[in-house]
Amino acid sequence: MKEVYLDNSATTRAYPEVGDLVRKVLCEDYGNPSSMHRKGVEAEKYIKEAKETFAKILKVQEKEIFFTSGGTESDNLALIGAAKANRRAGNHLIASGIEHPAIINTMRYLEEEGFRVTFLPVDRFGRISLDALKDALCEDTILVSVMYVNNEVGSVQPIQEAASIVKAYNKNILFHVDAVQGFGKYHIYPKRLKVDMCSISGHKIHGPKGIGVLYIDEHVKIKPIVFGGEQQKNVRSGTENVPGIAGIGLAAKMIYENLDEKVAAMRAMKEHFIEGVKQIPDTTIHGLYDETSAPHIISVGFAGIRSEVLLHALEDKGIYVSSGSACASNHPQISGVLKGIGAGQQFLDATLRFSLSEFNTMEEIDYTLDTLYNIVPMLRKYTRH
């Protein structure tokens, strides 16, 4: 049976070269990078090379790159570490209302710790209100966090404008960006954007799972949330995941090779898919789907069919998609993002996310459309009213 993987916002297939490198580091260059002998020096070299890669891509300093266990830990470290380190300056935090659970739930934790959190509203396309951001800023604000690309509907936030507003109000307020869905799709330069911290995940860019990056500007005060042997300047202790670090470094280097061509190909597939799926009655595309939206994420509501039912019907045909954020897939509930953008009631439990990568083809998009043309009317026919 043909297999079409359209769940790349959940995770991506690793580049074969990344898999080969990870195995080599695991089985051959397996030294502890803190060891002083040759095997340790060999391992440390991979860390240095990966730092050089990210510093070059982000146009930052190598000493500002830190490795974590993934995007979630990067978000947690940025928010908890910076909030607690800067608490004397204030206790007010701001985030968009449609952030990833790694941000939303961390903010909820910080509320329990006595911080005050403001969640910004978004418009029907999933973009934050800059006026609401201006109104939310106050003398107690110490941190603002806004994601680069929304993981469910693909909205792209006005990061530069938002950061400029924040820094104009008070240059000491920290600005964090969850770039897990944006890195590898856009050229992101934190210093140019006035971004103080930026989170990245390996398995969204054809790298390994269990590895992430957090860029922290050298002037940011941050407290560790993991304690141990004081690796990585005591910002993130623990023996470094050298195979993962080597893998994410190579994946980052590879995904940015000919990036504009890859993005153009994904955008062409996205446009073709949307034009096709719009032919199905009683469907809606959530968010924007022009060039101001992410090139790889398409959120489609199919009125009258529960998302889980349609997801498994597509799975039976070898097509793999998502009903929302994979990080919340084990806890079925109505998407806070869909509520946040004001999606119609008929679509709240009837929406699928199709997400692309450079490995997808136009032939796969056509196969998916043909399958939808067949199964959507059939499923609606048997749906109880």
N, C-alpha and C positions, 0 to 999 in steps of 0.2 A: 504494500500500500504506500502511496506517495505520502511523504511527511513534509509538512510546511510549518515551520516554527515562527510564529508571530507573537512571541511573548518576550521580546528582547528587553523590555523595560523591567522585567522580573530578573532575568539573568541572560547572559550571552554565551554563545559557544566560544570557547577559548581558541585563539589562534594556534594552529598546530605547533608553530615555533615556540610559543609560550609553554605549551605542554612539554615539549622536549627540554626546554631550559629548566623548568621546575623539577623535572625528573633528574636531570643532571646535578642540580644543586642538592636535591634530597639524597641522592645515592653516591655522588662523587665528591662534591665540594661541600660536605656536610658539617664543617667546623662551626664552633660557636664564635661569632664575631668578636666576643670579648676576650677570647683566648689569645695569648701572646705568641703562640707558635704559628708555623706556616699555614696550617689548616684554618686557623682563626683569621689570619690576614687575608687568605683567599676568600673567605666568607664576607669579610668586611668590605672587600672590593666591590661585591655586588650591591651592597647598600650605598656605597659612594656613587657608583654608576647610576643607580636609580634616582638618587638625589639630584645628580647632575641633569638627568633627563627631565625631571619635573621642574627644576629650577629654570631650565632653558625654555620649556613649553609655557610656563606661567610667567616667565620673565621676572623671577624673584631670586633671592639668594638661597644657596644650598642649605644654609643653617636654619632657614625658615621652613624646611620640609620635615614633617614628622610622619612616621608610619604607625598605623593603628590596625585593629582587626577588621575594619570595614567602615562603610559610610555611617552606620549607626553609632559606633564608638567615636568617630570623628565629630559627629554632631554633638554627642554627649560631652565630650571633652571640651569642645568650643563653648558650649552654653554653660555647663556646670562650672568648668574650670575658670572661665572668664568672669562669670557672675559672682562667684565666691571671692575671687581675687580682687574684684573691684567694688565690693559691697560698701566700703566706706564712702564711695562717691555717690551711691544711690542704690535703690532696690527695685527700679522699674525696668521691665523688659518688654520688648515689642516683637511680634512675629505675625506673619500673614495667617489668616484663618484656614488656609488650605495647605499647610505644610505637611510634609511626610510625618508619619507617627513618631519617627526618631526625634523630631523637633517638638511636635505637639505634646507628646507624653513626657518629654524632658521638661518642657515648660510647666506642665502640670505638677511635676515633682518639685520644681523650684517654687511654685506657688505654695506647696506644703511646707517649704523651707522658709517661708516668710516673704518671698519676693512678690511683687505685683506685676501681673502680665496683662498686656493689651493685645488682643488678636484683631488684626486689621480685616475689614470686609473686602470682598472682591466683587468685580462686576460680573455680568453674565458670561463673560469670556474667560474668567479666572484670573484677571489682573488686579493687583492691589490698587486701592485708592490712594494716590499721593497726597490728596487733601486730608484724608483720614490720618495718614502718617504724620503730616505737619501738625495736625490737631493733637495727636497722641503724645508727641514729644514734650517732655517737661524737664525740670531741673534735676529730677531723680532718675532720669533715663540713663542707663549705662550700656545697654546692648540692644541691637536690632538684628533680627535674623529673617532673611527672605530667600526663598529657594530660587535658583536660576530658571529651572524648567519644572513645571508641575508634572509629577509622575503618573497622574491619571488622565488628565485632559490635554497635556502638552502646552499649556499656556506659558509664555516666556515673560518673566517679570522685568520691569524697567529698572534694572539693578543700578545702572549708573545714575539715573535721575534720583532714585531713592537714597542712594549713598550720599549724593551731593546735598540733598535736603538735610540729611542727618548731620553731616559734617559742617554744614553752614550754621546749623543750630548750635552744635557743640562738637568741636573736632575731637574731643576725648571719648565720645560715645563710640563704642565698638560696633562694627558692621560685619556680620557673618553671612556667608552664602553657602547653602547646601547645593553644590554643583554636581551632585551624583548623576542626574539625568542630562546635565548640560555639558559636562566635560567629555570631550571626544566628538561633540557635535558642533561646538562653537570654539572660537579662539577666545580664551578667557585670560585676561591679564589683571590680577587683583589690584596691583598698585595703581594702574591706570583708572580702574573702576572705583578706587577709594575703598576697597574691601580689605578688612583686617584679618579675616580668617575664612578659609574655603575648604569644604569637605568634598572628597572624591572617593569612589569605590572601584575596586578592581574588577569585579565580575559584571559590571555594566559596560566595560570597554574591551571585552574579549580577553580578560585576564583571569586570574584565579579568584575563587571565593575566599573569604576570610582575611582579606588584606585591604587596607584603605590608606588614604593620605589626608593629612590636615596641614594646610598652609597656615602658619601663624606669623604675622608680621613681627619683626624683631622687637618692636616697641610695646607689644601687647603683654600685659601682666596676666598670667594664667596659673592656676593651681592644678596639680595632677589629680586624677581620679583613680589611677592605678599606681600602687606603691610596690616597690621592690628594690632591685639592684641599681637603680638610678641610670639605666640606659637612656639614650636619647635626651641627654641633658636633664634628666629627672622629670621631663615633661610626660614621658610615657615609658614607665619601667617595664621590664620583662625582656627575656631573650628575644631578640628580633626574629621575626618569621622570614628568614633569608630566602627560602624558595618563593614565598609569596611576594616579597619585595622585588626579587629579580624578575618575577613574572609580571607584576604590575608595571615595572619600569619598561620592560620590553613591549608590553601591550600598549602603553601610552605612546611610546615611540612609533609603533606600527600604525595605531589608529590615526595619528596626525600626519602620516604620509599620504599625500594626495587627498587631504581631508575635504577640500571643496568639491572635488569630483564625487567622492563618496556621498556627501550630503546632497548634492544635486540629484544623484541617482535615487536616494531614498525619498527625496521630495517628489520626484516624478512618479514613483510608485505610490506614494501617499495620495497625490492628486488623482491618479488613475483609479485607485481604490475608492476614494470618496465619490468621484463622479459615478462609479458603478453602483455603490451601495445606496446612493440617493435615489436610484431607480426603484428601490424596494419601498412600497407604501408604508406609511406610519413609522418612519425612522427619523432620527435626528442626529446631527453631528454636534457633540458638545464642544464648546470653545471655538476659537478661531481655527481656520484651516488654510489660511493663506501663508505668505512667506514670513509673517510676523509670529507664526507658531512654530513649535519644534518640528523638525523634519521627519521624526520617527514615530510619533505617538498619534493614534486616532482613537477617539472615544465615540462609540456609536450606540445610541439607544434604539432598541427594537420593541416598540409598544406591543404588549400582549404576550410576551414570552419571557419567562423568568431567565435571568442571565445564566444561572447554573445549568438550566436545561439546554439552552443554546450552546453553551460552552462544551458540554459533553456530547451534544449532537455533532459539533464540529470535530471534536476529538475522535469520534468514531470514523470520521473521514480523513484522519491523519493531520488535522489542522489544530495547532495549539495556540490558544489565546488566554486572556485573563479577564476576570470579572471585576478587576480593580487592582489595588495595591497588593502584590504578592505577600508583603509583610503582614497583611491583615487577613489573608485568605483562610486561615484556620479559625477565624472568628467572624462568621458571616454577619454582616450588619449593613445598614444603609450607608453608602459612602458620604462622609462629611464633605468631600469635595463637590459632589453633585448637589448636595443641599446648599453648599456655599455659593454656587453659581446660579442657584434658583432653577435647577432642572425640573421639568414637569413631573408630577407625581407618577405618571404612567411609565416614566423611564428610570425611577430611582432604583428599582430592583430588576431592571431590564436593559442593562448596559454592559457592553463588552469593550475591552481595550485591545486594540491590535497595535503591536509595536514592532518596528522594523530594524534591521541592521544591514550592514554592507553585504552580508551573505545572502540576503533575499533577492529574488528575481521577479521580473514582471510576469513571467509564466506562473509563478506561485500566487501572485495577486489575482490573476485571471482564474486560476483553479479555485481560490477561496471565494471569489465572487460567484462563480458558477454554482458552487456548493451552497452558498447562501440563497441564491435564487431558487434552489430546489427545496431546501429544508425549512426556510422561514415560513412560506405559505403552508407547508405541511404541519409544522408545529402549531401555527396559529389556528389551523383547522380543528385541531384536537384540544385546544386550550379551553378550559371551562370559563364561561362568562357569568 
